[in-house]
């Protein structure tokens, strides 16, 4: 496994005072086609109970994955869903979405989850929004004889003899996502993916790479193109694998809007102020 870069998540807040760990990529240097990886992980309600009240998006895809706890999602398209532990949600915002994500009232054991932003090709940024989740069709998973589990969050994955196909298909930039759980003392090997950008985010425990580096939680490994994935964990670990094809296009970013020019961002602001994004 060949690692080209290691990035570290930093503590920040978003929404109504929600504490998160973030790896941003709005400069397009390292994460393209991904824009941001936010991890929400706390057993203290005051870190997340403010949630994310009603707000707009344009020009991105939001990908939410919950490991513990949950949120209620609402949007102007009429979707109202409880996204709980194990669930995945994908929203291709296109020309505009208004939505909110608020912690479920019955969340008692803390919250652990992700919101990941994927950039959209410039030609698709003004298409109609799309919404999908796995609440009725769970993300498929397979556990091998060593107890290693791969859960296909989006796209199709080959894990040993098993082909795992998520119900979430057609993400921007050919994006794929999976969650891998390694028991203590176990390893996982995946052949190179076809996508040019492949990254590994450690969200639990720690891993040991093929060159004997120990990498703790909160780190993002960016692999060289065509690299395989070969990791071990002494104490056990959970990792996200993110893959996609870089868009190599300009990024104009202002808050919840990501377009390719500043003029497009300014138009998004005007459209939002004029009420063209609708209401929940």
Buried (B, 14 or more C-beta within 10 A) or exposed (E): BEBEEEBEBEEEEBBEEBBBBBBBBBEBEBBBBBBBBBBBBBEEBEBBBBBBEBBBBBBBBBBBBBBBBBBBBBBBBEBEBBBBBBBBBBBBBBBBBBBBBBBBEEBEEBBBBBBBBBBBEBEBBBEEBBBBBBBEEEBBBBBBEEEBBBBBBBBEBEBEEBEBEBBBEEBBBBBBBBBBBBBEEBBBBBEBBEBBBBBBBBBBBBBBBBEEEEBEBBBBBBBEEEBBBBBBBBBBBBBBBBBBBBBEBEBBBEEBBBBBEEEBBBBBBEBBEEEEBEEB
